[in-house]
Amino acid sequence: MESAIQSIYTEMQKAGNAKEAAKMAKYMKDRYPYFGVKSPARKEIQKAYFPIWKKEFKGREMEMAQKLWNKPEREMQYVAMDWMKSTSIWKIPGAIEQIETWICHESWWDSVDFLASTCVGGYFLKFPGERDIWIEKWNNSPDFWLNRTAIIFQLKYKSKIDTDLMFAVMDTHKGQKEFFIRKAIGWALRELSKTQPEKVREYLSSRELSGLSVREASKYL
């Protein structure tokens, strides 16, 4: 597995561009180093590896994702996320513990939003009996990225959204000044408005939310 990861890492290095790397790092507030490999090029590189990895490392998908995640360059975490999606890693029993670790490590909106809406959301549809204990933990966590996850994990649920749970989590955090929380509340409400606009209108009229949350929530109303 180490040699497989080193192989793609070396190829990403070769495909990198210092000028693009500087731009990408600046866009992400210089939180991470970058190779300077844009998404289309990265996905083209991955295409040659993922089918082989799925055969060679069957049953070790989580381990592969973790080793990719541990690399410092942000593109390697993007490779890890694409690997998670390609292997439907959220269908693995117990995967939620590792998903939580990824949410809390190298945390920024680009990784947390994927992990929340795709991995966490998918996991709780597959293992609904585990949902409430994790959401309660994240809802009460001092880590706002876990708070954000609790707010937005149902983004792709459409008619399956548990509005009682969503509103309860939002009520916990509606007074937060953190931008990513205020944005998350508006985003989740905006998605809900596509299928249940009246519930969103009722929620907005009965709560005091930040202007950002209201603007985001009202986009389709």
Salt bridges, closest charged atoms under 4 A:
GLU2 OE2 - LYS67 NZ 2.82
GLU20 OE2 - LYS23 NZ 3.75
GLU20 OE1 - LYS38 NZ 3.80
GLU44 OE1 - LYS47 NZ 3.33
GLU63 OE1 - ARG60 NE 2.95
ASP82 OD2 - ARG42 NH2 2.92
ASP82 OD2 - LYS43 NZ 3.28
GLU100 OE2 - LYS137 NZ 2.80
GLU106 OE2 - HIS105 NE2 3.71
ASP110 OD1 - ARG74 NH2 2.63
ASP113 OD1 - ARG148 NE 2.87
ASP132 OD1 - ARG131 NE 2.78
ASP162 OD2 - ARG131 NH2 3.07
ASP171 OD1 - ARG207 NE 2.84
GLU191 OE2 - LYS194 NZ 2.99
GLU198 OE2 - ARG201 NH1 2.65
GLU216 OE2 - LYS183 NZ 2.94
GLU216 OE1 - ARG190 NH1 2.49
